[in-house]
Amino acid sequence: MSSTGDAGAAEEGTTRGESPLLGVSGLGKAYGDTVALRDVDLSVADGEFVSVVGPSGCGKSTLLRVLSGLEETFDGRATVAGADVREEGSDRVGMVFQEPRLLPWATVRENVSVGLPAEVDPDTEGARERVDGLLDQVDLGDFADARPGELSGGMAQRVSLARGLAYEPAVLLLDEPFSALDALTKREQQDHLLDVWDDRDATVVLVTHDVAEAAYLSDRVVVLGGQPGTVERVVDIGAERPRDRTDEALLDARETITDALGV
Amino acid sequence: MATVSEAGGFGDDRLPSLDRLRWALGLVVPALLVVVWHLLVATGVFASHQLPAPLTVVETLYRMAVAGELAGHVSVTVQRVFFGVLFGAAVGVAFGTLTGVSGLASDLLDPLFQSGKNIPSLAWVPLFLLWFGIGEVAKVTLIAVGAFFPVYLNLSTGIRNVDEDLLEVVEVYDLGRIESLRRVVLPAVLPNLLVGLRGGVGLAWMFVVAAELIAASQGLGFLMSDGRVMSRPDIIVGSILLFAFFGNLSDLLVKGVHDRVVDW
């Protein structure tokens, strides 16, 4: 059971005495007889960028579904800013899904405004400015009145990101948002995400199966594995930002992550 | 294979004028049929007291139009269809929404409506005559019954089948019930509603014939049965053509609305 030791050590290293912004302990989730996650511990501090990697079917996406409040029942504890995700906790969480999941009939601006917090009336001038600001931030200022059908995959995913940011979540969850993009677009989008994260001092949990992506983007990488999925290892990425994709430290981290995945 | 399809693609690009005239191709066969019809009557294969020549039909319609007789029949029938569709669709929207949103309502009501849709239009006629007499209420109600089912069925299924992925987005961003209905569910089912409405209008035309054939003193269906009583095949065929014309017109109208509204 080396996994528990690793996870525990990681927790000590990151909580720094304060309570974490996002805390998961002893999380287990089963769908009927199929156990997707078992005994998962994770804590993410304010402003951190944490990636969760693992092979398909290890429960990565399930973890995000639990954190975003889409799963009603699970074992253990999952909190955001101290509140259980089954109650107000999930109200503080925004999610960018694997697919953009935009409303096809609505303009890009309307789609982003779906993410605005409930107390903001999307029809006011202020809300509009806010949405347009977000669109500028994701480089889609010129597409505010376009429909999703007119956008490329990368652009649609950026609309989805802007929608997540409009929500002003305490934690932004991203579920393999770049997996459907070609290699070049993917790199652009990754750098884009880093810029946005930096600009907004956001806290991000990214799920991915791409080891290079996880190492390049994250402060910390949590390796999930096994069936049911559990934390195999937590890898701190020491490389300084802004990073170079060929940085030695990144390559080493990739090695460590790949080893932990047992590939 | 590849070259063949490429050549086809080339042709389409180069000759847009042909593409634009494509709709006219649909008129070729009907025009031929009219010619054949004319020849069959002219050569005596059909006796003119059974099937009048096309020109006779046109002449009859023209004379009735000039006399102002036709406008009355047409407007009465169109009004019945309009109000029938209006009421039928309104009730269809109400129940479709209810059963789409509430599982309990669906369990209670959907089996009833599902079996009700299989009752033929003519089966209602005697009952409605008994209940509402031979006035307008009986006819409009009958048409409303016809228009109700497609609207109800399409809307109810549409609401139940709204993309689960989008509903999860709604949940994550805490849109709330009213907002999610307004911004996600209603636009998502708009295409279903319009498809249902198109079917409803189609059925309304079938039901109006049933209503007018049996008990009416005006309207295209009445004109038809009057033509039979007076042995005027030209009036019967003319009425059929008018039904075809107005049926198509209303269908194109709803389709036009559909294409305008569902533009994503």
Interface residues (C-beta under 8 A of the other chain):
Chain A: S68 G69 L70 S90 D91 V93 G94 M95 F97 E99 R101 L103 P104 W105 A106 E110 V114 G115 P117 A118 R147 P148 G149 R163 Y167
Chain B: D165 L166 E168 V169 V170 E171 V172 Y173 D174 L175 G176 E179 R183 V184 P187 A188 L190 V262 W264
